[in-house]
Amino acid sequence: MPQSPLRVMLIGRDQHPQIQAALQELRRNLEQQPGIVVTGVLASDSDTPVPDSEIAIVLGGDGAILRACRRFGSHQIPILGVNLGRLGFLADISPDELHVLIPELQTRQFNIVPHLMFECVHRRKDGTEQTYLGLNEVAILAAASLRLIDVSLSIDDEPVTIFSADGVIISTPVGSTAHNLSAGGPILRQDLRVFVVTPISPHTLTIRPIVDRANVTYQLTADEAPEGVMLVVDGQIKVPFSAGDEVTVKAAPVNFQLIRMHGHSFYGTLHRKLGWHGQPRYRRPRREGEAAE
């Protein structure tokens, strides 16, 4: 029995000419394929209704994928990321590679891998609260306060420690190669069901990152938080954090659905993006008359 056409939605990060040109070229290319139907072309940060689609191709970089995930909300659509940016651990396919892979898309020769997302609740001391859905990380940062902050961590209401640092990050495995990595946290395999808590420049050398399960609730509070301290979600949502506020982080009821094409893998991406080509080989200059090695 023949397969029905693959319903594909295209998403671009913004109105940047490079991204818009790539979107339109990709749309023309896909619309010429008999086994693919383009359901729409959207901006990742617009409020346009999301069309009924089987997959979404997101052009831009990892930031565009983070915006798309939040926009999909409780109805996550599998995402294939096409990298038009610099690094990109999720958007790891180039436009040229995508052109070659179109026949595999037509016949659905790809894997959909679920990844942990989080739900972050910011409860303010005045009783109001805001809930955020995210993929990478939640961070409380000293930011414009320009001083160390003391952030208390509890897990399932059990006190764990107080971080005296420039901030604290709670990251998913997907986010472990983002802010967490730059703060000295570990790289986690993306499909694990864990969180990592990483202090940023801690004042005490005995404080180290903590990896724990995803089926518990993480609570962050601060008895003192000078003006300028911020709660940051996925590096894109930034709101003030005050003394007496509480942030809770737990696994979201939905998963990020990442499309992996054949021949692409997590460690393959790390190898390409981080330059894991083994130890560099240094050669001393040859002296005159010396035979080559």
Secondary structure as GFF3:
##gff-version 3
##sequence-region A 1 293
A	DSSP	beta_strand	6	12	.	.	.	ID=ss1
A	DSSP	alpha_helix	17	31	.	.	.	ID=ss2
A	DSSP	beta_strand	36	43	.	.	.	ID=ss3
A	DSSP	beta_strand	55	60	.	.	.	ID=ss4
A	DSSP	alpha_helix	62	72	.	.	.	ID=ss5
A	DSSP	beta_strand	79	83	.	.	.	ID=ss6
A	DSSP	alpha_helix	95	106	.	.	.	ID=ss7
A	DSSP	beta_strand	110	123	.	.	.	ID=ss8
A	DSSP	beta_strand	129	134	.	.	.	ID=ss9
A	DSSP	beta_strand	137	141	.	.	.	ID=ss10
A	DSSP	three_ten_helix	143	145	.	.	.	ID=ss11
A	DSSP	beta_strand	149	155	.	.	.	ID=ss12
A	DSSP	beta_strand	158	165	.	.	.	ID=ss13
A	DSSP	beta_strand	167	171	.	.	.	ID=ss14
A	DSSP	three_ten_helix	174	177	.	.	.	ID=ss15
A	DSSP	alpha_helix	179	182	.	.	.	ID=ss16
A	DSSP	beta_strand	194	200	.	.	.	ID=ss17
A	DSSP	beta_strand	210	213	.	.	.	ID=ss18
A	DSSP	beta_strand	218	221	.	.	.	ID=ss19
A	DSSP	beta_strand	230	233	.	.	.	ID=ss20
A	DSSP	beta_strand	237	240	.	.	.	ID=ss21
A	DSSP	beta_strand	246	261	.	.	.	ID=ss22
A	DSSP	alpha_helix	266	274	.	.	.	ID=ss23
###
